[in-house]
């Protein structure tokens, strides 16, 4: 019997903060249960960019998009156009839908109640700068563990009423625990 290879996975993130979150989650996952979270990461904003231009270069078996929802009104048409194309082409994809932003998602699944508590910073921009600096120093996974991250809560918040337009895509929504892994 031929050995089955794990799927090739590609994460798409909107900004630098999500890039470092993915890297930190890979490290946390390996520490906590010894499995490896599959996938490379590439920057692509599903809300603002046309995926049609990217599709010919995609060679992965599964695509996972991390999506903020704080820009819903101005970009929903492009977002839906992209998802419709993926579905029409029978591309295997999943959505990690962040209720509002990554910062809100982090607050939902850690012991921190305000961003200022995370890095002792003031404001979102300073938080993001500290987050990226911590990621580049390979210390973000330890920081997340120090604030008691509960990865089971990541990307699982109920969608508020103002995001009801996304309900048509709910079948593609997953949380952290649903992401593809391979045991070592």
Secondary structure, DSSP 8 states (H G I E B T S, - for coil): --------EEEEESSHHHHHHHHHHHHHHHHHHSEEE--EEEE--TTTS-THHHHTT---SEEEEEE--TTHHHHHHHHHHHHHHHHHTT--EEEEE-SS-HHHHHHHTSS-SSHHHHHS-SSHHHHHHHHHHHHHTT-HHHHHHHTT--GGGTT-----GGGGGGGGGGGGB--GGGS-EEE-
